[in-house]
Amino acid sequence: MSFNRRSIPELKKFFRSDVESETGNVYGWLRNSLTAALGKAVAGVTHGLHGHLQHISKQVVAGYATDSLVIERDATLFLSKGRKEAKGAIGNVDLAGTDGKTLVAGSVFQRAGFEYVTDSDATIAAGVATVAVTCTVEIDGAGQDSNADEGVTLVLTVPIAGINSNATVATGGLTGGTDQETWEQVNQRIRERRQKNPNGSNNDQYEVWAREVAGVTRAWSYSNWLGYGTVGLFFVRDDDATLIPDAAEVQTVQDYIDVLRPSGMKGFSAIAPTEVQLNFTIQLKPNTAAVQAAVESAIKALLLRESKVEDGTGNATLPVSHIREAISTATDEEDHVITSPAADVTLNKGELLTPGIFTWSAL
């Protein structure tokens, strides 16, 4: 039987009913009477106690707590790695200056509140030099904002004679910056850990290991991917500008799991899935901006929930009936017709469905 927490007015009414039932006094409940004052006080205290009990009830089940200290405790019990910290972007910057001048390792550049430290010495030759930098994350666990496109300007915090204080981000940009994991994301990993039974040799364990790497949000592991005794591990980074990982991010997961996986296995490979964008053409009633947004949100939630990397057995096939069902749940949607896709969506091995372009018309 569930317990419904009473509001303060309900508790005051309950208190009054109890007093009148016990005393038979139906006339002593005046606004400024002692009985009324006690009723208000008892209702307030009781409401607070009920709130505290409600809070405690959420903390006792691992994976559903709301207190960060409790979530951190649960993470130490159920996860091999706790909350994932923010990670700063890395990449190269181009310098200009006088030939022979050297920028020493550890020099600091700055941009938008982030600091980037040079990884090695860089000596100007033919008026230019390129040096690798790593961002030291300082802003409230935000690492994604430390990413920067090619051509963005960084400024030396301490000017050096003969070297231009303004440097530009080199080809490829500064990438790999990842925000600190939210407590709800930690909770999600705890829930998945409890629902599955990962151990050192099954697919669940590889997926758990992958999600311990900063920025990794979803992962799929398949046995015998590149031959008997091998494991193929696909993953994505949903919170990045592009969810498909780049080569450096794939290597990071590869290196992390290589240390943890059984040493006797034939081979392990971290792999970036091949993205297949699914476009939608939908007749909608009513065809308003608000309903379009609600339908688009419902479909994206469906793909986030059901999409997986195809393993060659049809495991990632998306039934068109699921798309219709998702659209029907959208707020204020009255009716619809899906022109495209018109049938179940199938994929090739190694592919992953993501939402593409939405085209609307009135029904």
HELIX and SHEET records of a PDB file:
HELIX    1   1 ILE A    8  THR A   23  1                                  16    
HELIX    2   2 LEU A   34  GLN A   59  1                                  26    
HELIX    3   3 SER A   68  PHE A   78  1                                  11    
HELIX    4   4 GLN A  144  SER A  146  5                                   3    
HELIX    5   5 TRP A  183  GLN A  195  1                                  13    
HELIX    6   6 ASN A  203  ALA A  210  1                                   8    
HELIX    7   7 ALA A  247  LEU A  260  1                                  14    
HELIX    8   8 ALA A  289  GLU A  306  1                                  18    
HELIX    9   9 VAL A  320  SER A  328  1                                   9    
SHEET    1   A 7 ILE A  90  ALA A  96  0                                        
SHEET    2   A 7 VAL A 128  THR A 136 -1                                        
SHEET    3   A 7 PHE A 114  THR A 118 -1                                        
SHEET    4   A 7 VAL A 108  ARG A 111 -1                                        
SHEET    5   A 7 THR A 153  LEU A 156 -1                                        
SHEET    6   A 7 ASN A 166  VAL A 169 -1                                        
SHEET    7   A 7 ILE A  90  ALA A  96 -1                                        
SHEET    1   B 2 THR A 102  LEU A 103  0                                        
SHEET    2   B 2 ALA A 122  THR A 123 -1                                        
SHEET    1   C 3 ARG A 218  SER A 223  0                                        
SHEET    2   C 3 THR A 230  VAL A 236 -1                                        
SHEET    3   C 3 GLY A 267  ILE A 271  1                                        
SHEET    1   D 3 ASP A 335  SER A 340  0                                        
SHEET    2   D 3 THR A 274  LYS A 285 -1                                        
SHEET    3   D 3 GLU A 351  ALA A 362  1                                        
END                                                                             
